[in-house]
Amino acid sequence: AQRVTQPEKLLSVFKGAPVELKCNYSYSGSPELFWYVQYSRQRLQLLLRHISRESIKGFTADLNKGETSFHLKKPFAQEEDSAMYYCALLIQGAQKLVFGQGTRLTINP
Amino acid sequence: SAVISQKPSRDICQRGTSLTIQCQVDSQVTMMFWYRQQPGQSLTLIATANQGSEATYESGFVIDKFPISRPNLTFSTLTVSNMSPEDSSIYLCSVFRTNYGYTFGSGTRLTVV
């Protein structure tokens, strides 16, 4: 079955602390994974995709096929990181995304 | 990335009525998608809308309830038919372009009373 699991619905950390948002997936094919972010009153937007291996706004995510994970990390959280974060898996062929339940990240001052 | 205009941004509708949501893209795209986000839930794909063919619906979604039109490569509509309060959700359109990935509209917040 194709599934994306984000075990934490809510995550709260203090400014300057490290952040890790967890994402696990289940997929029989070669996975292509994304992190999307939705800031308050804004549309859903792409944060990063694993194939580009880039860092956006200080966030990184490494695909670990052994653990079927794609956790999102940032070493020092900032207040503007407060948002809803969704992990998504691309279903090859159909070219459609399967989303996790989302994690609401709150950065406390 | 593609610019997507979605309207209406929100609406309050009476049960039993229908609402048509429009999605306009600023460039031609092959694949357009319609998602639903129920309160407190994640995004669930309703259907894939391809120009020149019937939409492909996901399990649990049917054409009679969610008819979709895709008259050209820059436009699509989703109709929510015979609405009930359970249809209260945010509906989003999305497009896929090879070098840009997926882009989402701002969503339509529907409340059925």
Backbone of each chain as ProteinMPNN parsed JSONL, in Angstrom:
{"seq_chain_A": "AQRVTQPEKLLSVFKGAPVELKCNYSYSGSPELFWYVQYSRQRLQLLLRHISRESIKGFTADLNKGETSFHLKKPFAQEEDSAMYYCALLIQGAQKLVFGQGTRLTINP", "coords_chain_A": {"N_chain_A": [[0.845, -1.191, 0.0], [0.364, 2.27, -0.627], [1.545, 4.772, 1.294], [1.878, 7.561, 3.487], [3.236, 8.583, 6.471], [3.016, 10.791, 9.078], [3.935, 11.056, 12.179], [3.575, 12.943, 14.181], [1.172, 15.204, 15.06], [1.245, 17.699, 16.128], [3.896, 19.903, 16.893], [6.096, 21.507, 18.972], [8.608, 23.809, 19.525], [11.353, 25.672, 20.925], [12.581, 28.837, 19.834], [15.621, 28.818, 18.075], [16.25, 26.268, 18.803], [16.908, 22.853, 17.721], [15.042, 21.325, 15.045], [13.025, 18.583, 14.117], [10.986, 17.067, 11.873], [9.061, 14.295, 11.474], [8.769, 11.786, 8.939], [7.508, 8.948, 7.455], [7.326, 6.431, 4.952], [5.499, 4.206, 2.787], [5.993, 2.283, 0.066], [6.104, 0.549, -2.955], [7.61, 1.051, -5.177], [10.29, 3.038, -6.623], [10.989, 5.596, -4.497], [9.877, 8.987, -4.616], [10.08, 11.876, -2.929], [8.609, 14.641, -1.144], [8.576, 17.73, 0.664], [6.068, 19.847, 1.722], [4.929, 23.123, 2.599], [2.723, 25.124, 4.499], [2.107, 28.263, 5.247], [0.489, 30.506, 7.552], [-2.562, 31.584, 6.256], [-1.69, 31.378, 3.657], [-1.053, 29.781, 0.478], [-0.484, 26.285, -0.142], [2.871, 25.328, -0.541], [5.825, 24.221, -2.224], [8.495, 23.027, -0.336], [10.882, 21.454, -0.273], [12.398, 18.899, -2.349], [13.41, 15.529, -2.524], [15.072, 14.683, -4.574], [16.491, 16.848, -5.436], [18.199, 17.506, -3.481], [18.716, 19.789, -1.902], [19.028, 22.666, 0.265], [16.584, 24.487, 1.78], [15.61, 27.492, 3.141], [17.098, 26.819, 5.323], [16.297, 24.272, 5.94], [16.693, 20.752, 5.643], [16.384, 17.502, 4.156], [16.799, 14.08, 4.219], [16.634, 11.192, 2.279], [16.054, 8.043, 3.516], [16.266, 4.971, 2.619], [16.461, 2.522, 3.824], [15.233, 2.82, 6.298], [12.888, 3.728, 5.399], [12.272, 6.502, 5.469], [11.911, 10.087, 5.55], [12.811, 12.458, 6.924], [12.398, 15.823, 8.022], [14.63, 18.432, 8.711], [16.033, 21.032, 10.741], [18.635, 22.962, 11.979], [18.492, 25.207, 13.681], [15.747, 26.606, 14.832], [13.446, 29.111, 13.672], [11.169, 31.795, 14.384], [9.55, 32.364, 12.188], [9.294, 29.952, 10.996], [7.087, 28.693, 11.867], [4.354, 26.855, 10.943], [2.263, 24.748, 8.849], [3.283, 21.56, 7.978], [3.693, 19.28, 5.353], [4.418, 16.027, 4.339], [4.997, 14.353, 1.298], [4.412, 11.82, -1.146], [5.324, 10.813, -4.35], [3.421, 9.1, -6.681], [4.507, 7.07, -9.064], [3.992, 7.034, -12.579], [1.064, 7.395, -12.401], [1.474, 9.912, -11.585], [0.678, 11.293, -9.279], [0.229, 12.776, -6.044], [0.593, 11.533, -2.757], [-0.341, 12.436, 0.403], [0.947, 12.982, 3.704], [-0.446, 13.221, 7.04], [0.19, 15.649, 8.026], [2.039, 18.036, 9.988], [1.762, 20.341, 12.504], [3.83, 22.882, 13.14], [5.079, 24.79, 15.727], [6.9, 27.541, 16.68], [8.25, 28.711, 19.509], [8.879, 31.826, 21.098]], "CA_chain_A": [[0.0, 0.0, 0.0], [1.123, 3.526, -0.694], [1.137, 5.509, 2.475], [2.819, 8.481, 4.116], [2.874, 8.739, 7.876], [3.664, 11.813, 9.895], [3.412, 10.626, 13.474], [3.304, 14.061, 15.091], [0.229, 16.206, 14.541], [1.684, 18.988, 16.658], [5.265, 19.928, 17.378], [6.387, 22.839, 19.489], [9.987, 23.946, 19.985], [11.751, 27.048, 21.167], [13.437, 29.497, 18.847], [17.025, 28.483, 18.221], [16.405, 24.835, 19.055], [16.804, 22.051, 16.496], [13.71, 20.824, 14.702], [12.942, 17.426, 13.23], [9.627, 16.616, 11.582], [9.226, 12.929, 10.985], [7.957, 11.294, 7.829], [7.795, 7.606, 6.99], [6.525, 6.108, 3.781], [5.366, 2.827, 2.347], [5.841, 2.349, -1.396], [6.816, -0.581, -3.552], [8.47, 1.514, -6.249], [11.381, 3.927, -6.227], [10.257, 6.73, -3.93], [10.232, 10.387, -4.812], [9.397, 12.483, -1.779], [8.564, 16.092, -1.075], [8.016, 18.418, 1.818], [5.307, 21.055, 1.42], [4.682, 23.942, 3.764], [1.611, 26.074, 4.376], [2.122, 29.304, 6.26], [-0.843, 31.019, 7.858], [-3.248, 32.37, 5.233], [-1.017, 31.272, 2.367], [-1.301, 28.511, -0.176], [0.509, 25.221, 0.009], [3.994, 25.538, -1.442], [6.901, 23.25, -2.131], [9.656, 23.412, 0.453], [11.997, 20.803, -0.939], [12.181, 17.568, -2.887], [14.62, 14.803, -2.169], [15.982, 14.475, -5.694], [17.312, 18.032, -5.668], [19.197, 17.486, -2.413], [19.069, 21.17, -1.586], [18.577, 23.193, 1.54], [15.718, 25.639, 1.589], [15.309, 28.163, 4.415], [17.819, 26.124, 6.378], [15.772, 22.926, 6.106], [17.184, 19.664, 4.808], [15.716, 16.221, 4.363], [17.528, 13.004, 3.565], [15.865, 9.978, 2.077], [16.678, 6.85, 4.072], [15.447, 3.874, 2.085], [16.458, 1.416, 4.775], [14.234, 3.094, 7.323], [11.737, 4.311, 4.672], [11.987, 7.776, 6.119], [12.305, 11.333, 4.865], [12.588, 13.431, 7.997], [12.773, 17.214, 7.741], [15.426, 18.915, 9.84], [16.621, 22.366, 10.728], [19.424, 22.993, 13.211], [18.131, 26.308, 14.569], [14.413, 27.045, 14.427], [13.114, 30.528, 13.724], [9.728, 31.978, 14.592], [8.844, 32.347, 10.908], [9.111, 28.569, 10.559], [5.788, 28.206, 12.336], [3.523, 26.568, 9.772], [1.837, 23.364, 8.697], [4.218, 20.883, 7.083], [3.181, 18.029, 4.819], [5.296, 15.161, 3.578], [4.211, 13.794, 0.201], [5.047, 10.786, -1.958], [4.862, 10.797, -5.736], [3.109, 7.784, -7.227], [5.006, 7.074, -10.432], [3.009, 6.614, -13.579], [-0.129, 8.222, -12.217], [1.963, 11.269, -11.312], [-0.132, 11.934, -8.252], [0.847, 12.86, -4.732], [-0.086, 11.052, -1.563], [0.117, 13.294, 1.484], [0.816, 12.608, 5.096], [-1.475, 13.941, 7.789], [0.649, 16.998, 8.333], [2.512, 18.394, 11.331], [1.74, 21.782, 12.766], [5.027, 23.286, 13.873], [5.007, 26.087, 16.394], [8.18, 27.957, 17.244], [8.007, 29.62, 20.623], [9.972, 32.814, 21.258]], "C_chain_A": [[0.884, 1.246, 0.0], [0.651, 4.405, 0.45], [2.256, 6.416, 2.935], [2.345, 8.743, 5.529], [3.706, 9.843, 8.5], [3.132, 11.616, 11.308], [3.025, 11.773, 14.41], [2.335, 15.036, 14.435], [0.659, 17.609, 14.939], [3.123, 18.853, 17.143], [5.584, 21.36, 17.783], [7.822, 22.856, 20.009], [10.275, 25.419, 20.201], [12.659, 27.546, 20.045], [14.899, 29.167, 19.139], [17.283, 27.01, 18.473], [16.35, 24.062, 17.741], [15.388, 21.513, 16.31], [13.851, 19.581, 13.834], [11.478, 17.035, 13.087], [9.732, 15.262, 10.897], [8.257, 12.591, 9.859], [8.43, 9.894, 7.475], [6.865, 7.264, 5.838], [6.493, 4.6, 3.554], [5.077, 2.87, 0.851], [6.678, 1.262, -2.02], [7.794, -0.147, -4.634], [9.633, 2.34, -5.717], [10.767, 5.244, -5.733], [10.801, 8.082, -4.381], [9.408, 11.177, -3.808], [9.582, 13.988, -1.752], [8.161, 16.525, 0.334], [7.337, 19.687, 1.314], [5.039, 21.801, 2.712], [3.515, 24.883, 3.47], [1.677, 27.036, 5.537], [0.706, 29.847, 6.425], [-1.358, 31.901, 6.722], [-2.53, 32.368, 3.878], [-1.314, 29.901, 1.76], [-0.176, 27.532, 0.101], [1.639, 25.449, -1.001], [5.082, 24.515, -1.18], [8.044, 23.809, -1.299], [10.912, 22.776, -0.14], [11.592, 19.408, -1.417], [13.489, 16.806, -2.769], [15.59, 14.694, -3.339], [16.88, 15.685, -5.931], [18.387, 18.188, -4.597], [19.66, 18.901, -2.037], [18.575, 21.521, -0.195], [17.785, 24.462, 1.272], [15.371, 26.203, 2.953], [15.959, 27.432, 5.585], [17.344, 24.705, 6.639], [16.462, 21.947, 5.165], [16.366, 18.412, 5.1], [16.478, 15.17, 3.575], [16.633, 11.773, 3.46], [16.653, 8.793, 2.626], [15.819, 5.66, 3.656], [15.394, 2.703, 3.054], [15.385, 1.587, 5.841], [12.946, 3.64, 6.708], [11.313, 5.614, 5.32], [12.508, 8.944, 5.286], [12.057, 12.472, 5.849], [13.114, 14.805, 7.605], [13.48, 17.79, 8.957], [15.88, 20.351, 9.618], [17.378, 22.532, 12.043], [18.991, 24.077, 14.2], [16.785, 26.898, 14.108], [14.241, 28.552, 14.581], [11.604, 30.675, 13.822], [8.954, 31.909, 13.281], [8.708, 30.941, 10.324], [7.778, 27.987, 11.021], [4.846, 28.063, 11.145], [3.051, 25.122, 9.855], [2.754, 22.725, 7.666], [3.638, 19.538, 6.666], [4.289, 17.294, 4.069], [4.453, 14.488, 2.495], [5.065, 12.841, -0.626], [4.453, 10.821, -3.357], [4.623, 9.361, -6.177], [3.47, 7.815, -8.706], [3.938, 6.545, -11.389], [1.768, 7.469, -13.514], [0.241, 9.674, -11.97], [1.076, 11.979, -10.296], [0.581, 11.851, -6.912], [-0.053, 12.257, -3.659], [0.514, 11.815, -0.39], [0.024, 12.596, 2.826], [-0.205, 13.498, 5.785], [-1.079, 15.363, 8.144], [1.077, 17.158, 9.784], [2.46, 19.9, 11.473], [2.908, 22.116, 13.668], [4.833, 24.679, 14.447], [6.363, 26.379, 17.015], [7.893, 29.018, 18.301], [9.187, 30.571, 20.807], [10.813, 32.565, 22.506]], "O_chain_A": [[1.986, 1.26, 0.549], [-0.532, 4.733, 0.541], [3.435, 6.09, 2.794], [1.183, 9.086, 5.753], [4.935, 9.824, 8.454], [1.991, 11.977, 11.596], [2.229, 11.582, 15.329], [2.633, 15.619, 13.393], [0.468, 18.573, 14.197], [3.514, 17.837, 17.718], [5.363, 22.3, 17.02], [8.204, 22.023, 20.83], [9.548, 26.292, 19.729], [13.389, 26.784, 19.411], [15.353, 29.226, 20.281], [18.421, 26.553, 18.367], [15.807, 24.558, 16.753], [14.65, 21.282, 17.268], [14.688, 19.529, 12.932], [10.815, 16.71, 14.072], [10.404, 15.111, 9.876], [7.11, 13.037, 9.83], [9.616, 9.677, 7.225], [5.741, 7.761, 5.769], [7.328, 3.845, 4.051], [4.061, 3.413, 0.416], [7.838, 1.074, -1.652], [8.711, -0.894, -4.974], [9.92, 2.341, -4.52], [10.09, 5.93, -6.499], [12.009, 8.284, -4.506], [8.178, 11.144, -3.842], [10.564, 14.53, -2.26], [7.505, 15.793, 1.076], [7.929, 20.488, 0.591], [4.933, 21.202, 3.782], [3.348, 25.368, 2.351], [1.349, 26.684, 6.671], [-0.153, 29.673, 5.56], [-0.685, 32.836, 6.286], [-2.746, 33.258, 3.055], [-1.767, 28.985, 2.448], [0.922, 27.904, 0.516], [1.386, 25.729, -2.173], [5.239, 24.012, -0.067], [8.504, 24.927, -1.53], [11.877, 23.467, -0.467], [10.605, 18.827, -0.965], [14.564, 17.392, -2.903], [16.801, 14.621, -3.131], [17.927, 15.557, -6.566], [19.363, 18.914, -4.785], [20.854, 19.154, -1.877], [17.814, 20.781, 0.429], [18.265, 25.387, 0.618], [14.893, 25.478, 3.826], [15.433, 27.428, 6.698], [17.921, 24.003, 7.47], [16.775, 22.286, 4.023], [15.743, 18.287, 6.154], [16.767, 15.36, 2.393], [15.972, 11.375, 4.419], [17.8, 8.574, 2.235], [14.784, 5.38, 4.26], [14.402, 1.976, 3.104], [14.718, 0.63, 6.235], [12.012, 3.978, 7.435], [10.149, 5.803, 5.672], [13.403, 8.806, 4.451], [11.205, 13.333, 5.628], [14.143, 14.927, 6.941], [13.006, 17.662, 10.086], [16.078, 20.81, 8.494], [16.823, 22.271, 13.11], [19.107, 23.896, 15.412], [16.723, 27.607, 13.103], [14.803, 29.178, 15.48], [10.853, 29.795, 13.4], [7.815, 31.443, 13.264], [8.081, 30.758, 9.28], [7.395, 26.897, 10.598], [4.577, 29.03, 10.431], [3.382, 24.384, 10.782], [2.976, 23.291, 6.596], [3.16, 18.762, 7.494], [5.005, 17.887, 3.262], [3.315, 14.096, 2.752], [6.272, 13.031, -0.782], [3.234, 10.856, -3.528], [5.505, 8.511, -6.063], [2.823, 8.497, -9.501], [3.103, 5.716, -11.027], [1.452, 8.19, -14.461], [-0.592, 10.566, -12.13], [0.766, 13.159, -10.462], [1.419, 10.978, -6.682], [-1.27, 12.441, -3.654], [1.732, 11.836, -0.211], [-0.838, 11.749, 3.059], [-0.757, 14.415, 5.179], [-1.922, 16.179, 8.518], [0.549, 16.504, 10.684], [3.034, 20.639, 10.673], [2.965, 21.684, 14.819], [4.471, 25.619, 13.739], [6.904, 25.575, 17.774], [7.358, 30.085, 18.002], [10.345, 30.171, 20.688], [11.759, 33.307, 22.771]]}, "seq_chain_B": "SAVISQKPSRDICQRGTSLTIQCQVDSQVTMMFWYRQQPGQSLTLIATANQGSEATYESGFVIDKFPISRPNLTFSTLTVSNMSPEDSSIYLCSVFRTNYGYTFGSGTRLTVV", "coords_chain_B": {"N_chain_B": [[7.36, 28.716, -11.389], [4.006, 27.516, -12.147], [1.271, 29.805, -12.184], [-1.652, 29.75, -10.409], [-5.045, 30.415, -10.469], [-7.78, 30.3, -8.44], [-11.219, 30.031, -7.977], [-14.516, 30.221, -6.474], [-12.995, 31.835, -3.573], [-14.093, 31.236, -1.186], [-17.189, 29.93, 0.024], [-20.553, 29.769, 1.179], [-22.99, 27.417, 1.27], [-26.284, 26.126, 0.635], [-27.603, 23.021, 1.733], [-28.084, 20.382, -0.614], [-27.783, 21.871, -2.866], [-25.554, 22.807, -5.624], [-22.114, 23.501, -6.279], [-19.773, 25.083, -8.343], [-16.363, 25.047, -8.865], [-13.673, 26.915, -10.054], [-10.603, 26.663, -11.854], [-7.849, 28.25, -13.018], [-5.003, 28.337, -15.024], [-1.823, 29.841, -15.693], [-0.342, 28.92, -17.768], [0.007, 26.336, -20.25], [-0.814, 23.112, -19.204], [-0.498, 19.618, -18.824], [-1.48, 17.837, -16.875], [-3.892, 18.131, -14.4], [-5.063, 18.373, -11.082], [-7.47, 17.611, -8.571], [-8.008, 18.213, -5.186], [-9.201, 17.39, -1.903], [-9.536, 18.77, 1.301], [-10.471, 17.973, 4.255], [-11.799, 19.257, 7.375], [-9.213, 19.56, 9.683], [-7.856, 17.477, 8.543], [-5.657, 15.727, 6.202], [-4.589, 16.317, 2.776], [-6.555, 14.909, 0.259], [-6.661, 13.178, -2.732], [-9.033, 13.793, -5.206], [-9.562, 13.519, -7.973], [-7.936, 13.12, -11.166], [-7.557, 15.355, -13.762], [-7.496, 15.347, -17.123], [-6.887, 16.899, -20.206], [-9.085, 16.432, -22.873], [-9.913, 13.92, -22.237], [-11.864, 11.775, -20.076], [-12.1, 12.494, -16.594], [-10.052, 10.904, -14.117], [-11.036, 9.155, -11.389], [-10.446, 8.847, -7.884], [-10.55, 6.174, -5.479], [-13.564, 6.068, -3.748], [-14.591, 8.405, -4.631], [-16.886, 9.748, -6.96], [-18.095, 10.344, -10.283], [-20.664, 11.391, -10.539], [-21.069, 12.792, -8.218], [-18.902, 14.503, -8.099], [-18.477, 16.017, -10.664], [-16.214, 16.813, -13.285], [-14.743, 19.184, -15.424], [-12.612, 19.71, -18.246], [-11.852, 21.664, -20.389], [-9.749, 22.757, -21.843], [-6.137, 23.248, -21.986], [-5.511, 24.97, -19.948], [-7.455, 25.291, -18.048], [-9.896, 24.201, -15.656], [-12.78, 22.78, -14.105], [-14.396, 21.914, -11.062], [-17.232, 20.422, -9.809], [-19.216, 20.326, -6.965], [-21.735, 18.343, -6.141], [-25.206, 18.253, -5.165], [-24.99, 18.969, -2.366], [-24.022, 18.192, 1.01], [-23.653, 18.702, 4.568], [-21.357, 17.23, 5.139], [-19.714, 17.652, 3.039], [-18.383, 19.924, 3.496], [-15.403, 21.469, 3.247], [-11.993, 22.214, 2.307], [-11.258, 22.786, -0.998], [-8.883, 22.064, -3.422], [-7.07, 22.906, -6.358], [-4.478, 21.584, -8.417], [-1.459, 21.588, -10.313], [0.791, 19.834, -12.429], [4.056, 20.171, -13.553], [6.814, 19.234, -15.485], [9.51, 20.164, -14.886], [9.064, 21.659, -12.68], [7.514, 20.503, -10.804], [4.785, 20.157, -8.555], [2.215, 22.574, -8.254], [0.018, 24.495, -6.277], [-3.34, 25.721, -6.066], [-4.958, 28.431, -4.292], [-7.083, 27.487, -2.945], [-10.518, 26.614, -2.176], [-12.742, 27.391, 0.215], [-15.316, 25.678, 1.424], [-18.45, 25.786, 2.92], [-21.169, 24.003, 4.001], [-24.483, 24.407, 4.767]], "CA_chain_B": [[6.275, 27.741, -11.298], [2.747, 27.977, -12.704], [0.391, 30.605, -11.338], [-2.992, 29.165, -10.442], [-6.122, 31.223, -9.9], [-8.887, 29.426, -8.095], [-12.327, 30.787, -7.408], [-14.409, 31.258, -5.45], [-12.079, 31.503, -2.487], [-14.919, 30.633, -0.15], [-18.624, 30.033, -0.203], [-21.461, 29.091, 2.099], [-24.039, 26.917, 0.38], [-27.362, 25.354, 1.226], [-27.564, 21.591, 1.388], [-28.877, 20.024, -1.777], [-27.384, 22.66, -4.036], [-24.258, 22.46, -6.218], [-21.145, 24.591, -6.419], [-18.709, 24.826, -9.311], [-15.106, 25.714, -8.541], [-12.886, 27.1, -11.263], [-9.156, 26.687, -11.706], [-7.239, 28.804, -14.22], [-3.539, 28.293, -14.952], [-1.266, 30.847, -16.595], [0.365, 28.258, -18.847], [-0.613, 25.056, -20.577], [-0.357, 21.967, -18.424], [-1.18, 18.382, -19.2], [-2.168, 17.191, -15.769], [-4.447, 18.94, -13.315], [-5.559, 17.517, -10.013], [-8.371, 18.21, -7.576], [-7.856, 17.632, -3.864], [-10.084, 17.824, -0.832], [-8.921, 18.788, 2.63], [-11.521, 18.087, 5.26], [-11.305, 19.938, 8.572], [-8.264, 18.822, 10.509], [-7.321, 16.316, 7.822], [-4.683, 15.994, 5.151], [-5.135, 16.434, 1.428], [-6.938, 13.647, -0.387], [-6.904, 13.377, -4.151], [-10.362, 13.443, -5.7], [-9.468, 13.031, -9.351], [-6.978, 13.701, -12.099], [-8.288, 15.884, -14.916], [-6.653, 15.485, -18.297], [-7.598, 17.497, -21.323], [-9.432, 15.527, -23.964], [-10.4, 12.616, -21.761], [-12.622, 11.864, -18.822], [-11.282, 12.527, -15.387], [-9.826, 9.639, -13.426], [-11.427, 9.359, -9.999], [-9.867, 7.985, -6.861], [-11.505, 5.356, -4.739], [-14.405, 6.823, -2.834], [-15.105, 9.602, -5.316], [-17.588, 9.358, -8.181], [-18.336, 11.434, -11.217], [-21.972, 12.003, -10.309], [-20.947, 13.685, -7.075], [-17.844, 15.489, -8.362], [-18.166, 16.131, -12.094], [-15.06, 17.649, -13.608], [-14.546, 19.528, -16.828], [-11.244, 20.122, -18.607], [-12.06, 22.014, -21.791], [-8.484, 23.089, -22.526], [-4.945, 22.949, -21.194], [-5.272, 25.97, -18.9], [-8.669, 25.523, -17.26], [-10.678, 23.046, -15.219], [-13.768, 23.04, -13.061], [-14.883, 20.825, -10.21], [-18.537, 20.704, -9.236], [-19.636, 19.522, -5.824], [-23.164, 18.241, -6.422], [-26.128, 17.797, -4.116], [-24.116, 19.075, -1.2], [-24.437, 17.959, 2.389], [-22.646, 19.277, 5.477], [-20.112, 16.452, 5.096], [-18.89, 18.161, 1.934], [-17.671, 21.117, 3.962], [-13.974, 21.176, 3.135], [-11.246, 23.064, 1.388], [-10.997, 22.097, -2.264], [-7.708, 22.672, -4.059], [-6.583, 22.375, -7.612], [-3.024, 21.49, -8.485], [-0.959, 21.217, -11.631], [2.133, 19.254, -12.437], [4.893, 20.45, -14.714], [7.965, 18.358, -15.343], [10.683, 20.748, -14.218], [8.648, 22.492, -11.551], [6.756, 19.735, -9.831], [3.387, 20.481, -8.325], [1.832, 23.882, -7.734], [-1.346, 24.426, -5.769], [-4.148, 26.916, -5.961], [-5.137, 28.929, -2.92], [-8.135, 26.712, -2.303], [-11.89, 27.096, -2.014], [-13.279, 26.935, 1.497], [-16.748, 25.456, 1.26], [-19.243, 25.446, 4.095], [-22.523, 23.613, 3.612], [-25.363, 24.563, 5.931]], "C_chain_B": [[4.992, 28.347, -11.845], [1.976, 28.8, -11.687], [-1.017, 30.07, -11.51], [-3.972, 30.117, -9.774], [-7.303, 30.308, -9.652], [-9.998, 30.287, -7.514], [-13.615, 29.98, -7.415], [-13.415, 30.868, -4.36], [-12.833, 30.875, -1.317], [-16.386, 30.794, -0.525], [-19.363, 29.293, 0.907], [-22.687, 28.706, 1.29], [-25.084, 26.146, 1.172], [-27.235, 23.893, 0.829], [-28.504, 21.318, 0.225], [-28.534, 20.804, -3.028], [-26.02, 22.189, -4.542], [-23.393, 23.702, -6.322], [-20.081, 24.183, -7.426], [-17.506, 25.698, -8.989], [-14.268, 25.774, -9.811], [-11.396, 27.176, -10.94], [-8.547, 27.116, -13.043], [-5.725, 28.849, -14.038], [-2.962, 29.236, -15.996], [-0.432, 30.239, -17.725], [-0.275, 26.9, -19.101], [0.016, 23.932, -19.764], [-1.159, 20.743, -18.83], [-2.052, 17.866, -18.06], [-2.627, 18.223, -14.742], [-5.106, 17.994, -12.329], [-6.495, 18.309, -9.103], [-8.247, 17.445, -6.265], [-8.944, 18.154, -2.932], [-9.307, 17.766, 0.477], [-10.034, 19.022, 3.635], [-10.939, 18.685, 6.535], [-10.392, 19.056, 9.41], [-7.619, 17.629, 9.831], [-6.285, 16.739, 6.788], [-5.381, 16.139, 3.803], [-5.397, 15.047, 0.853], [-7.254, 13.937, -1.847], [-8.301, 12.916, -4.523], [-10.247, 12.806, -7.079], [-8.35, 13.745, -10.086], [-7.735, 14.114, -13.354], [-7.317, 16.107, -16.063], [-7.474, 16.014, -19.458], [-7.856, 16.458, -22.399], [-9.874, 14.151, -23.529], [-11.15, 12.803, -20.467], [-11.657, 11.861, -17.64], [-11.166, 11.122, -14.796], [-10.052, 9.861, -11.939], [-10.744, 8.367, -9.072], [-10.981, 7.197, -6.164], [-12.261, 6.217, -3.74], [-14.988, 8.092, -3.422], [-15.711, 9.189, -6.647], [-17.951, 10.583, -9.002], [-19.666, 12.126, -10.97], [-21.917, 13.037, -9.185], [-19.964, 14.825, -7.364], [-17.538, 15.564, -9.855], [-17.069, 17.156, -12.348], [-15.068, 17.945, -15.095], [-13.108, 19.97, -17.046], [-11.277, 20.498, -20.09], [-10.786, 22.359, -22.556], [-7.327, 22.885, -21.547], [-4.66, 23.967, -20.093], [-6.433, 26.113, -17.925], [-9.34, 24.212, -16.882], [-11.703, 23.514, -14.204], [-14.082, 21.758, -12.325], [-16.233, 21.261, -9.661], [-18.779, 19.766, -8.064], [-21.16, 19.506, -5.874], [-23.955, 17.793, -5.201], [-25.435, 17.796, -2.749], [-24.806, 18.749, 0.117], [-23.358, 18.543, 3.3], [-21.319, 18.521, 5.466], [-19.188, 16.892, 3.965], [-18.139, 19.435, 2.313], [-16.186, 20.795, 4.058], [-13.302, 22.341, 2.427], [-10.972, 22.222, 0.154], [-9.864, 22.834, -2.982], [-7.46, 22.059, -5.42], [-5.063, 22.454, -7.623], [-2.631, 21.123, -9.908], [0.435, 20.659, -11.471], [2.843, 19.668, -13.718], [6.264, 19.814, -14.473], [9.115, 18.988, -14.573], [10.334, 21.535, -12.966], [7.881, 21.725, -10.491], [5.337, 20.227, -9.738], [3.224, 21.888, -7.753], [0.369, 23.813, -7.359], [-2.029, 25.784, -5.854], [-4.33, 27.303, -4.499], [-6.304, 28.257, -2.212], [-9.478, 27.429, -2.272], [-12.424, 26.515, -0.714], [-14.795, 26.876, 1.399], [-17.378, 25.072, 2.589], [-20.663, 25.156, 3.635], [-23.399, 23.65, 4.861], [-26.744, 23.964, 5.667]], "O_chain_B": [[4.899, 29.565, -11.993], [2.019, 28.532, -10.487], [-1.514, 29.952, -12.63], [-3.75, 30.568, -8.651], [-7.769, 29.622, -10.562], [-9.759, 31.155, -6.674], [-13.794, 29.129, -8.286], [-13.041, 29.701, -4.244], [-12.275, 30.083, -0.557], [-16.758, 31.682, -1.291], [-18.861, 28.329, 1.486], [-23.344, 29.562, 0.696], [-24.802, 25.591, 2.234], [-26.808, 23.574, -0.281], [-29.564, 21.93, 0.095], [-28.947, 20.437, -4.128], [-25.409, 21.289, -3.966], [-23.898, 24.818, -6.439], [-19.552, 23.073, -7.369], [-17.614, 26.917, -8.859], [-14.171, 24.793, -10.549], [-10.992, 27.686, -9.895], [-8.707, 26.441, -14.06], [-5.227, 29.339, -13.025], [-3.545, 29.413, -17.066], [0.122, 30.969, -18.547], [-1.011, 26.383, -18.261], [1.238, 23.831, -19.66], [-2.348, 20.832, -19.138], [-3.213, 17.508, -18.26], [-1.854, 19.065, -14.285], [-5.637, 16.948, -12.703], [-6.327, 19.512, -8.899], [-8.36, 16.22, -6.222], [-9.523, 19.217, -3.154], [-8.531, 16.843, 0.723], [-10.478, 20.153, 3.832], [-9.729, 18.627, 6.755], [-10.76, 17.947, 9.796], [-6.912, 16.854, 10.475], [-6.068, 17.924, 6.535], [-6.608, 16.088, 3.713], [-4.568, 14.142, 0.952], [-8.03, 14.842, -2.153], [-8.708, 11.799, -4.203], [-10.759, 11.714, -7.324], [-7.888, 14.814, -9.687], [-8.467, 13.314, -13.938], [-6.426, 16.952, -15.981], [-8.621, 15.615, -19.658], [-6.962, 15.705, -22.786], [-10.18, 13.302, -24.367], [-11.08, 13.858, -19.838], [-10.562, 11.301, -17.696], [-12.05, 10.281, -14.953], [-9.353, 10.651, -11.305], [-10.501, 7.214, -9.428], [-12.165, 7.521, -6.256], [-11.67, 6.992, -2.989], [-15.788, 8.773, -2.781], [-15.135, 8.383, -7.377], [-18.093, 11.693, -8.487], [-19.777, 13.335, -11.175], [-22.639, 14.034, -9.21], [-20.167, 15.959, -6.931], [-16.436, 15.204, -10.269], [-17.01, 18.21, -11.716], [-15.359, 17.077, -15.918], [-12.47, 20.529, -16.154], [-10.795, 19.75, -20.94], [-10.752, 22.262, -23.783], [-7.519, 22.41, -20.428], [-3.666, 23.837, -19.379], [-6.393, 26.982, -17.053], [-9.359, 23.252, -17.652], [-11.51, 24.524, -13.529], [-14.039, 20.665, -12.89], [-16.357, 22.353, -9.107], [-18.568, 18.557, -8.167], [-21.801, 20.536, -5.671], [-23.461, 17.07, -4.336], [-25.318, 16.766, -2.085], [-25.997, 18.997, 0.304], [-22.259, 18.846, 2.836], [-20.272, 19.103, 5.75], [-18.009, 16.536, 3.947], [-17.35, 19.955, 1.524], [-15.77, 19.953, 4.854], [-13.943, 23.306, 2.011], [-10.511, 21.085, 0.252], [-9.887, 24.056, -3.127], [-7.617, 20.854, -5.615], [-4.454, 23.275, -6.937], [-3.37, 20.439, -10.615], [1.154, 20.965, -10.52], [2.306, 19.534, -14.818], [6.792, 19.868, -13.363], [9.644, 18.352, -13.662], [11.224, 22.023, -12.269], [7.628, 22.242, -9.403], [4.753, 20.663, -10.73], [3.988, 22.325, -6.892], [-0.427, 23.157, -8.032], [-1.401, 26.836, -5.733], [-3.906, 26.586, -3.592], [-6.491, 28.441, -1.009], [-9.563, 28.656, -2.331], [-12.543, 25.299, -0.565], [-15.466, 27.904, 1.303], [-16.915, 24.169, 3.286], [-21.282, 25.975, 2.957], [-23.098, 23.015, 5.872], [-27.612, 24.006, 6.539]]}, "name": "protein", "num_of_chains": 2, "seq": "AQRVTQPEKLLSVFKGAPVELKCNYSYSGSPELFWYVQYSRQRLQLLLRHISRESIKGFTADLNKGETSFHLKKPFAQEEDSAMYYCALLIQGAQKLVFGQGTRLTINPSAVISQKPSRDICQRGTSLTIQCQVDSQVTMMFWYRQQPGQSLTLIATANQGSEATYESGFVIDKFPISRPNLTFSTLTVSNMSPEDSSIYLCSVFRTNYGYTFGSGTRLTVV"}
